[in-house]
């Protein structure tokens, strides 16, 4: 099914583009394997309908940590939907809200999602960890029976090394590649743990919104940053994602 795609977008909010049909159409035409993350379980059904006949764009069921305060009661729905997809996301923790009750509820929901996905096994989870990387890595641990992708990692270098040791993958987007902190983090990640993402429509490249089609330029900029051949980087990221699927 996927032996001929050339680029990978492991974190894209396809349903939030103004013209999501076009985004899906172009990703299919250009053979960009795209994980269409969702922010709440209740929108997964729509995304699943949009992508069920597609070869390269696949829906993920998620619950964004910033929406846990309002949508935590959709956890049961997420549990019902997990069997319908290989992909979980966007989930995780976000500590931009300093309210301890909000953080505690996020942790409970994230722990529950990890438990739900672990019971099924083999799930690929794309994880949000803004200002919460240490707690995210502690919650997941080293024995998760699937694959973990830390999306737009921005935590400490110490926690980064721990996550690398646990076997996690890291998805890199255009915004990270133009950020001083992001570039420093990327340089510390072994190439065999790197994946690419757009995080569109939230990320821009200049004045343009990033899409799955942006992965070619993302590869070029990544290759320049780590001083490697563009084709070598593209091939390795393809191989990394195939390892995630295995």
Secondary structure as the mmCIF struct_conf table of DSSP 4:
data_model
#
loop_
_struct_conf.conf_type_id
_struct_conf.id
_struct_conf.beg_label_comp_id
_struct_conf.beg_label_asym_id
_struct_conf.beg_label_seq_id
_struct_conf.end_label_comp_id
_struct_conf.end_label_asym_id
_struct_conf.end_label_seq_id
TURN_TY1_P TURN_TY1_P1 UNK A 3 UNK A 4
STRN STRN1 UNK A 7 UNK A 12
HELX_RH_3T_P HELX_RH_3T_P1 UNK A 14 UNK A 16
BEND BEND1 UNK A 17 UNK A 17
TURN_TY1_P TURN_TY1_P2 UNK A 18 UNK A 19
HELX_RH_AL_P HELX_RH_AL_P1 UNK A 20 UNK A 30
TURN_TY1_P TURN_TY1_P3 UNK A 31 UNK A 31
STRN STRN2 UNK A 32 UNK A 36
BEND BEND2 UNK A 39 UNK A 40
HELX_RH_3T_P HELX_RH_3T_P2 UNK A 41 UNK A 43
HELX_RH_AL_P HELX_RH_AL_P2 UNK A 44 UNK A 51
TURN_TY1_P TURN_TY1_P4 UNK A 52 UNK A 53
BEND BEND3 UNK A 55 UNK A 56
STRN STRN3 UNK A 57 UNK A 59
STRN STRN4 UNK A 61 UNK A 61
HELX_RH_3T_P HELX_RH_3T_P3 UNK A 65 UNK A 67
HELX_RH_AL_P HELX_RH_AL_P3 UNK A 68 UNK A 71
HELX_RH_3T_P HELX_RH_3T_P4 UNK A 72 UNK A 74
HELX_RH_AL_P HELX_RH_AL_P4 UNK A 75 UNK A 81
HELX_RH_3T_P HELX_RH_3T_P5 UNK A 82 UNK A 84
BEND BEND4 UNK A 86 UNK A 86
STRN STRN5 UNK A 87 UNK A 92
TURN_TY1_P TURN_TY1_P5 UNK A 95 UNK A 96
BEND BEND5 UNK A 97 UNK A 97
HELX_RH_AL_P HELX_RH_AL_P5 UNK A 100 UNK A 120
STRN STRN6 UNK A 124 UNK A 128
TURN_TY1_P TURN_TY1_P6 UNK A 130 UNK A 132
HELX_RH_AL_P HELX_RH_AL_P6 UNK A 133 UNK A 140
BEND BEND6 UNK A 142 UNK A 142
BEND BEND7 UNK A 145 UNK A 146
STRN STRN7 UNK A 147 UNK A 151
TURN_TY1_P TURN_TY1_P7 UNK A 152 UNK A 152
BEND BEND8 UNK A 155 UNK A 155
HELX_RH_AL_P HELX_RH_AL_P7 UNK A 157 UNK A 165
TURN_TY1_P TURN_TY1_P8 UNK A 166 UNK A 167
STRN STRN8 UNK A 169 UNK A 172
HELX_RH_AL_P HELX_RH_AL_P8 UNK A 174 UNK A 177
TURN_TY1_P TURN_TY1_P9 UNK A 178 UNK A 178
BEND BEND9 UNK A 179 UNK A 179
HELX_RH_AL_P HELX_RH_AL_P9 UNK A 180 UNK A 188
BEND BEND10 UNK A 189 UNK A 189
HELX_RH_3T_P HELX_RH_3T_P6 UNK A 191 UNK A 193
STRN STRN9 UNK A 194 UNK A 196
TURN_TY1_P TURN_TY1_P10 UNK A 200 UNK A 202
STRN STRN10 UNK A 204 UNK A 205
TURN_TY1_P TURN_TY1_P11 UNK A 206 UNK A 207
STRN STRN11 UNK A 208 UNK A 209
HELX_LH_PP_P HELX_LH_PP_P1 UNK A 210 UNK A 210
HELX_RH_3T_P HELX_RH_3T_P7 UNK A 212 UNK A 214
HELX_RH_AL_P HELX_RH_AL_P10 UNK A 215 UNK A 226
TURN_TY1_P TURN_TY1_P12 UNK A 227 UNK A 227
HELX_RH_AL_P HELX_RH_AL_P11 UNK A 230 UNK A 245
#
